[in-house]
Amino acid sequence: MTTGRFISLEGGEGAGKSTQLRALARTLRERGLDVLETREPGGSDGAEAIRTLLLTGGADRWSPRAEALLFAAARADHIEKTIRPALARGAWVLSDRFLDSSRAYQGQGELSDSDIVALHRIGSADFLPDRTLVLTLPDAVAADRARARDGDHVDRIGGRDSRFHHAVADAFARFAAQESERVRAIDASGTTEAVTQRLVDALADLLP
């Protein structure tokens, strides 16, 4: 049986995670792999219910601590109900966002990175991807892409101001620098095909 692998795609708004996850999944299937596509928050019935709570309503619907706890609860259910069973059957699991998004988005201001990691330890026993691929773009390019994608229909987290999203990008860059064995920064500029090939290249040591 093929060894299951867990790969997360990360990055700020407009980086192209969803598009690239689908393209990467297609490429891996063409290589004969069983691939499961999933997302966060979400990916299981319980986590999808929490997703609705997290992404709808006013910007002040949840305090930073309540928001972080909801993300951690959704992730615990996602891992238990979806990710671990797929890995057990030998599938490659590709997730649009995972822990590093919580670290980048919720680990600002009132909560520290160590706080978010502690919640993950309690909720999910420190479970991490085999590889995290962070799609990177200049802030202005990413903002233009996000506006073109969302128009006026932004969720309560994506709609935060440019300073917040710049801090998120800085956090992802820091994770890639500090945890280079697991986290790889991938240039998301250029054609979809070119970016997908960069993702595949960054997984070369894990592919059968």
Secondary structure, DSSP 8 states (H G I E B T S, - for coil): ----EEEEEE-STTS-HHHHHHHHHHHHHHTT--EEEEESS-SSHHHHHHHHHHHSS-TTSS-HHHHHHHHHHHHHHHIIIIIHHHHHTT-EEEEES-HHHHHHHTSSTTS-HHHHHHHHHHHHTT---SEEEEEE--HHHHHHHHHHHHTT---TTTTS-HHHHHHHHHHHHHHHHH-TTTEEEEE--S-HHHHHHHHHHHTTTT--
